[in-house]
Amino acid sequence: MKLEVLYFAWVRERIGCARETIETDAQTVNALVDELSAREERYALAFSDLSALRVAVDQDLSEFDAPLTDAREVAFFPPMTGG
């Protein structure tokens, strides 16, 4: 499947791009993270501590075990803070 992957804040800085379109067979967000982490060290560094990340699938806040069935977009970002 083709996915648009978005990176925000320090995730974008570590990976070096804000978005990319990828072809993947990943069935869950965790599987996608594993696939991306295996690409290059910069991805492995960005995904080294999942507790410091949040994920949205098709603009809905999700968990890392969320399925990617029919997903079009996955976004990774640090936890949001209010104030």
C-alpha positions as CSV (number, residue, x, y, z in Angstrom):
1,M,0.0,0.0,0.0
2,K,1.1,3.6,-0.5
3,L,1.2,5.8,2.6
4,E,2.0,9.4,3.1
5,V,4.2,9.6,6.2
6,L,4.5,13.0,8.0
7,Y,7.1,14.0,10.6
8,F,6.7,16.9,13.0
9,A,9.0,18.9,15.3
10,W,12.2,17.1,16.4
11,V,11.1,13.9,14.6
12,R,11.3,15.9,11.3
13,E,14.7,17.3,12.3
14,R,16.2,13.9,13.1
15,I,14.8,12.3,9.9
16,G,15.6,15.3,7.7
17,C,12.3,15.7,5.9
18,A,8.7,16.7,6.7
19,R,6.9,14.1,4.6
20,E,7.5,11.2,2.3
21,T,5.4,8.8,0.3
22,I,6.3,5.2,0.8
23,E,5.2,1.8,-0.4
24,T,4.8,-0.6,2.5
25,D,3.2,-4.0,3.4
26,A,3.1,-3.0,7.2
27,Q,-0.1,-4.0,8.8
28,T,0.3,-1.9,12.0
29,V,2.0,1.3,13.0
30,N,4.6,-0.8,15.0
31,A,5.4,-2.7,11.8
32,L,5.8,0.6,9.9
33,V,8.1,1.9,12.6
34,D,10.2,-1.3,12.4
35,E,10.4,-0.9,8.6
36,L,11.4,2.7,8.7
37,S,13.9,2.2,11.5
38,A,15.7,-0.5,9.4
39,R,16.2,2.0,6.6
40,E,18.9,4.2,8.0
41,E,20.4,5.3,11.3
42,R,18.5,8.6,11.3
43,Y,15.2,6.8,11.3
44,A,16.4,4.4,14.0
45,L,17.4,7.4,16.1
46,A,14.0,9.1,15.6
47,F,12.1,6.0,16.6
48,S,14.4,4.8,19.4
49,D,12.0,5.8,22.2
50,L,8.4,5.3,21.2
51,S,7.3,6.6,24.6
52,A,8.4,10.0,23.4
53,L,6.2,9.9,20.3
54,R,2.6,10.1,19.4
55,V,1.1,8.8,16.2
56,A,-2.0,9.7,14.1
57,V,-3.5,7.5,11.4
58,D,-5.6,9.5,8.9
59,Q,-5.5,12.4,11.4
60,D,-6.9,10.4,14.3
61,L,-4.7,10.0,17.3
62,S,-3.8,6.3,17.5
63,E,-1.8,3.7,19.3
64,F,1.3,2.1,17.9
65,D,-0.6,-1.2,17.6
66,A,-3.2,0.4,15.4
67,P,-3.9,-1.3,12.1
68,L,-3.0,0.4,8.9
69,T,-5.8,-1.2,6.8
70,D,-7.0,1.3,4.3
71,A,-4.8,4.1,5.9
72,R,-3.6,6.9,3.6
73,E,-1.6,8.9,6.1
74,V,0.5,8.3,9.2
75,A,1.9,11.2,11.2
76,F,4.6,11.0,14.0
77,F,5.0,13.9,16.5
78,P,6.1,14.5,20.1
79,P,3.5,14.7,22.8
80,M,1.4,17.8,22.7
81,T,1.4,20.1,25.7
82,G,-1.2,22.6,26.7
83,G,-1.0,25.8,28.6
